[in-house]
Structure formats: C-alpha cells, structure tokens
Amino acid sequence: KTQVKDTVRSIYRLSVRKEEEAIILSITGSGFLYNMVRIIAGTLIEVGRGAIPPEHMPAILLGRDRSLAGPTAPPQGLTLMNIDYITDNIHGR
C-alpha cells in the first residue's frame, strides 16, 4: 500500500493502441501510486468489454473514488517499457 501523504498524481497523456496481438497502453504522468497503472488498465479493459461506458473515464480518473473504477488488472502480461526522469525533480541530485 502507498505510504505517501500526498496521493495526487497528474496524468499528462494516456493512449491505447493495438499492435498485432498486443494492446499497448502508454501512460505519462507525474508519478504513479501502488497499482495505479494496473487499476487504469483494468478499468480500460472493462470499457473495452462494454461494462463501463467510455465517457465515464474522466469522472473515474478525477473522482478519487476507487469503487468507481474497474478491477485491478493482473500483473501477467503487463510490462513496464520505459521510465523517464526529469532530473530537476529527483531529490538529492
């Protein structure tokens, strides 16, 4: 679980695309909380299945209410592809 006091994170960009047999979910943000990307992925899976209307996504992301989102996606099949740091934001460096 998250031990940080400030749990607000900003998502700057989120895209979904299909490449052959894979679905590529790309998220750029100020940082991510424990399971945050898996929760977003699970919610988008529910959107794709028709269980959650796509127009509900902004309210889910802004609502800060976990019960509005879909299930946490399992870790199998999810791959962290890249991490970029803005060096001005790294504490102690």
JOJOFEN-V786688 format. One record per residue. N is the residue number from 1. RES is the residue in one letter. PHI is phi in degrees with one decimal (NA if undefined). PSI is psi in radians with two decimals (none if undefined). D_LAST is the distance of its C-alpha to the last C-alpha in whole Angstrom. Layout:
n->N res->RES phi->PHI psi->PSI d_last->D_LAST
n->N res->RES phi->PHI psi->PSI d_last->D_LAST
This chain:
n->1 res->K phi->NA psi->2.75 d_last->27
n->2 res->T phi->-73.4 psi->2.28 d_last->24
n->3 res->Q phi->-103.1 psi->-0.02 d_last->23
n->4 res->V phi->-76.7 psi->2.64 d_last->20
n->5 res->K phi->-82.7 psi->-0.65 d_last->22
n->6 res->D phi->-95.3 psi->1.86 d_last->21
n->7 res->T phi->-99.9 psi->0.23 d_last->23
n->8 res->V phi->-86.5 psi->2.19 d_last->23
n->9 res->R phi->-127.5 psi->2.58 d_last->22
n->10 res->S phi->-104.9 psi->2.32 d_last->22
n->11 res->I phi->-101.0 psi->2.08 d_last->24
n->12 res->Y phi->-89.5 psi->-0.56 d_last->24
n->13 res->R phi->-154.8 psi->2.43 d_last->26
n->14 res->L phi->-141.6 psi->2.19 d_last->29
n->15 res->S phi->-136.4 psi->2.65 d_last->31
n->16 res->V phi->-131.5 psi->2.29 d_last->34
n->17 res->R phi->-147.3 psi->2.75 d_last->36
n->18 res->K phi->-104.3 psi->2.33 d_last->38
n->19 res->E phi->-129.7 psi->1.88 d_last->38
n->20 res->E phi->54.3 psi->-2.02 d_last->41
n->21 res->E phi->-95.0 psi->0.06 d_last->41
n->22 res->A phi->-109.4 psi->2.61 d_last->37
n->23 res->I phi->-105.4 psi->2.15 d_last->36
n->24 res->I phi->-101.9 psi->2.02 d_last->32
n->25 res->L phi->-106.3 psi->2.08 d_last->30
n->26 res->S phi->-118.1 psi->2.16 d_last->27
n->27 res->I phi->-127.2 psi->2.23 d_last->25
n->28 res->T phi->-114.8 psi->2.26 d_last->22
n->29 res->G phi->-155.2 psi->3.10 d_last->20
n->30 res->S phi->-75.3 psi->-0.28 d_last->18
n->31 res->G phi->161.9 psi->2.98 d_last->18
n->32 res->F phi->-137.4 psi->2.45 d_last->20
n->33 res->L phi->-86.3 psi->2.95 d_last->22
n->34 res->Y phi->-54.5 psi->2.19 d_last->24
n->35 res->N phi->65.5 psi->0.13 d_last->27
n->36 res->M phi->-58.1 psi->-0.83 d_last->26
n->37 res->V phi->-67.9 psi->-0.66 d_last->27
n->38 res->R phi->-65.8 psi->-0.62 d_last->30
n->39 res->I phi->-68.2 psi->-0.75 d_last->31
n->40 res->I phi->-62.1 psi->-0.78 d_last->31
n->41 res->A phi->-61.1 psi->-0.79 d_last->32
n->42 res->G phi->-62.4 psi->-0.66 d_last->35
n->43 res->T phi->-67.6 psi->-0.73 d_last->36
n->44 res->L phi->-66.0 psi->-0.57 d_last->36
n->45 res->I phi->-62.1 psi->-0.74 d_last->38
n->46 res->E phi->-64.3 psi->-0.63 d_last->41
n->47 res->V phi->-62.1 psi->-0.80 d_last->41
n->48 res->G phi->-62.2 psi->-0.55 d_last->42
n->49 res->R phi->-81.2 psi->-0.17 d_last->45
n->50 res->G phi->88.7 psi->0.08 d_last->46
n->51 res->A phi->-78.4 psi->-0.47 d_last->45
n->52 res->I phi->-126.0 psi->2.22 d_last->43
n->53 res->P phi->-65.4 psi->2.41 d_last->44
n->54 res->P phi->-56.7 psi->-0.58 d_last->41
n->55 res->E phi->-69.5 psi->-0.15 d_last->41
n->56 res->H phi->-82.9 psi->-0.26 d_last->40
n->57 res->M phi->-56.8 psi->-0.82 d_last->36
n->58 res->P phi->-57.7 psi->-0.74 d_last->35
n->59 res->A phi->-66.3 psi->-0.64 d_last->36
n->60 res->I phi->-65.0 psi->-0.80 d_last->35
n->61 res->L phi->-68.1 psi->-0.64 d_last->32
n->62 res->L phi->-87.8 psi->-0.30 d_last->32
n->63 res->G phi->-71.7 psi->-0.40 d_last->34
n->64 res->R phi->55.4 psi->0.57 d_last->32
n->65 res->D phi->-126.1 psi->1.83 d_last->35
n->66 res->R phi->-57.7 psi->-0.53 d_last->34
n->67 res->S phi->-68.0 psi->-0.29 d_last->38
n->68 res->L phi->-77.8 psi->-0.42 d_last->38
n->69 res->A phi->-85.0 psi->2.92 d_last->36
n->70 res->G phi->-77.5 psi->-3.03 d_last->38
n->71 res->P phi->-70.2 psi->2.78 d_last->37
n->72 res->T phi->-71.0 psi->2.18 d_last->34
n->73 res->A phi->-65.4 psi->2.48 d_last->34
n->74 res->P phi->-67.1 psi->2.70 d_last->35
n->75 res->P phi->-70.4 psi->-0.41 d_last->32
n->76 res->Q phi->-63.0 psi->2.24 d_last->34
n->77 res->G phi->92.4 psi->-0.23 d_last->34
n->78 res->L phi->-93.5 psi->2.30 d_last->30
n->79 res->T phi->-131.0 psi->2.21 d_last->28
n->80 res->L phi->-75.5 psi->2.10 d_last->24
n->81 res->M phi->-98.6 psi->-0.57 d_last->24
n->82 res->N phi->-161.1 psi->2.52 d_last->21
n->83 res->I phi->-131.0 psi->2.23 d_last->17
n->84 res->D phi->-117.8 psi->2.41 d_last->15
n->85 res->Y phi->-118.4 psi->2.42 d_last->12
n->86 res->I phi->-89.5 psi->2.01 d_last->11
n->87 res->T phi->-60.9 psi->-0.44 d_last->7
n->88 res->D phi->-66.4 psi->-0.35 d_last->8
n->89 res->N phi->-97.3 psi->-0.02 d_last->9
n->90 res->I phi->-88.2 psi->2.07 d_last->6
n->91 res->H phi->-67.1 psi->2.44 d_last->6
n->92 res->G phi->82.1 psi->0.10 d_last->4
n->93 res->R phi->-128.8 psi->none d_last->0
